[in-house]
Amino acid sequence: MEKSVLRKLNFCYYTILVLALIVASLMIYLSKNAKLEYIDAFSKGGQAIQSAVIIYIIATLPIVLFWFKKQCDKLKTLDDEQLKYQTYQKNSLIRLLIVGPGLIFGILFYFLLGGHTPMIWCAAISAIGLIFCKPNAGRIRLELMPDDNIAL
């Protein structure tokens, strides 16, 4: 069961990273060939875009990581292994699908706003958040194991 969950979560995780690379490659290509219409970063529209991306990243990262921790604490008390892994997989996918778009939006709007630096920092913050979401077998076991079974 654990391997199946890990396989699905890794697929989602690496799909997000590949999409980010595709967006970055496409935007570099379009900007090099002068086929990209830039949005003025200091116009009202540009400032609205920046604010939306920054608020999205700053709000979602701590909220979703805290929510996921609370969900894992609830899962530790379950006895049904299949239900535990299914719920963990669903919650992990939700976490990835909330954190992942911040990376893609940060890269996309960095180029659309003409290389405006705060957007690349937003992408970097989301990339760091994704590191905390990276699935592996040890993390799954640790997050699902009851606290009294953890040896220090």
FENLIN-V806391 format. One record per pair of residues at least 12 apart in sequence whose ideal C-beta (glycine too) atoms are under 6 Angstrom apart, sorted by the first residue. I is the first residue (numbers start at 1). J is the second residue. D is the distance in Angstrom with one decimal. If there is no record, write none. Layout:
# FENLIN-V806391
I&J&D + I&J&D
This chain:
# FENLIN-V806391
1&85&4.7 + 2&140&6.0 + 5&85&5.2 + 5&89&4.5 + 6&135&5.8 + 6&137&5.8 + 9&92&5.2 + 9&135&3.7 + 10&135&5.6 + 12&93&5.8 + 12&96&5.1 + 13&96&6.0 + 13&135&6.0 + 16&100&3.7 + 19&104&5.9 + 20&103&5.0 + 20&104&5.3 + 20&107&5.8 + 23&104&5.5 + 23&107&5.2 + 23&108&5.4 + 24&107&5.0 + 27&111&3.7 + 31&111&5.8 + 38&114&4.1 + 39&112&5.4 + 39&113&5.5 + 41&113&4.4 + 41&116&4.1 + 46&113&5.7 + 49&109&5.7 + 53&105&5.2 + 53&109&5.6 + 53&122&5.5 + 54&122&6.0 + 57&102&4.4 + 57&122&5.0 + 57&125&5.7 + 57&126&5.6 + 60&98&5.3 + 61&129&4.7 + 64&95&5.4 + 64&98&4.7 + 68&91&6.0 + 68&95&4.9 + 71&91&4.8 + 72&143&4.5 + 75&87&5.9 + 75&88&5.9 + 75&144&5.8 + 76&146&4.9 + 84&144&5.9 + 95&133&5.5 + 96&133&5.5 + 99&129&4.8 + 99&130&5.7 + 99&133&5.6 + 102&126&3.4 + 103&123&5.4 + 103&126&4.0 + 103&127&5.4 + 106&119&5.3 + 106&122&3.9 + 106&123&2.8 + 106&126&5.8 + 107&123&4.9
